[in-house]
Amino acid sequence: MRWINRESNESYSKLNIARVQQNSEVIVRNGKIISWVNYFPPGEIARIEQACSSPQAQGVLLNDQRCSEFIEQAKAQTASVIGVGTSEKR
């Protein structure tokens, strides 16, 4: 099962990128969730990364992390879900 969330929070608003897309994939077997993975599509990571390089990004934390740390983790998570160097197929 897959779905798309459009999130907004104070940090995204400060960066002027409110309504950030995050995808979720859930695997259910015998009526029980056995896996639940969230990730940002590559295009959204690029959009967040661009916003993080702007002057208004000074001091803005994303999930209590500096922008660079957040972006690094987001890229790693997305690569682990959809693969490195793949297009946005999911």
C-alpha positions as CSV (number, residue, x, y, z in Angstrom):
1,M,0.0,0.0,0.0
2,R,1.4,3.4,-0.9
3,W,0.2,7.0,-0.3
4,I,1.5,10.5,-0.5
5,N,1.4,13.0,2.4
6,R,1.8,16.7,2.0
7,E,3.2,18.0,5.2
8,S,3.6,21.5,6.6
9,N,5.3,22.5,9.8
10,E,6.9,25.7,11.3
11,S,10.3,24.8,9.8
12,Y,9.0,24.3,6.3
13,S,7.1,27.6,6.6
14,K,10.2,29.5,7.7
15,L,11.9,28.1,4.5
16,N,8.9,29.0,2.3
17,I,8.5,25.4,1.2
18,A,5.4,24.5,3.3
19,R,3.5,21.5,2.0
20,V,6.4,19.2,1.4
21,Q,5.7,15.8,-0.1
22,Q,6.6,12.6,1.7
23,N,5.7,9.2,0.4
24,S,4.8,6.2,2.6
25,E,4.9,2.5,1.8
26,V,3.3,-0.1,4.0
27,I,3.5,-3.8,3.7
28,V,0.6,-5.8,5.4
29,R,0.6,-9.5,5.8
30,N,-2.2,-11.4,7.4
31,G,-3.8,-8.2,8.5
32,K,-0.6,-7.0,10.3
33,I,1.8,-4.2,9.3
34,I,5.2,-5.7,8.9
35,S,6.9,-2.8,7.3
36,W,6.2,1.0,7.2
37,V,8.7,3.2,5.4
38,N,8.5,7.0,4.8
39,Y,10.7,8.9,2.3
40,F,11.0,12.1,0.4
41,P,10.9,11.9,-3.4
42,P,14.2,13.1,-4.9
43,G,12.5,16.3,-6.3
44,E,11.4,17.2,-2.8
45,I,14.8,16.7,-1.4
46,A,16.2,19.0,-4.0
47,R,13.6,21.6,-3.2
48,I,14.4,21.4,0.5
49,E,18.1,21.5,-0.2
50,Q,17.7,24.6,-2.3
51,A,15.6,26.3,0.4
52,C,18.3,25.4,3.0
53,S,20.9,27.4,1.0
54,S,18.8,30.6,1.2
55,P,19.5,33.4,3.7
56,Q,16.2,32.7,5.6
57,A,17.5,29.2,6.4
58,Q,20.0,30.5,8.9
59,G,19.2,28.8,12.2
60,V,16.2,26.8,10.9
61,L,16.2,23.2,12.2
62,L,14.4,20.4,10.4
63,N,13.5,17.6,12.9
64,D,15.9,19.2,15.4
65,Q,18.8,18.9,12.9
66,R,20.7,21.4,10.8
67,C,19.6,21.4,7.2
68,S,22.7,19.7,5.9
69,E,22.2,16.8,8.4
70,F,18.5,16.5,7.5
71,I,19.2,16.5,3.8
72,E,21.9,13.8,4.2
73,Q,19.5,11.5,6.1
74,A,16.7,12.2,3.7
75,K,18.9,11.2,0.7
76,A,20.1,8.1,2.4
77,Q,16.5,7.0,3.4
78,T,15.2,7.6,-0.1
79,A,18.1,5.8,-1.7
80,S,17.5,2.8,0.6
81,V,13.8,2.7,-0.5
82,I,13.9,3.5,-4.2
83,G,17.6,2.8,-5.0
84,V,20.5,5.1,-5.8
85,G,20.3,6.8,-9.2
86,T,16.8,5.8,-9.9
87,S,14.1,8.0,-11.3
88,E,11.0,8.9,-9.3
89,K,8.9,5.8,-10.1
90,R,7.4,5.3,-6.7
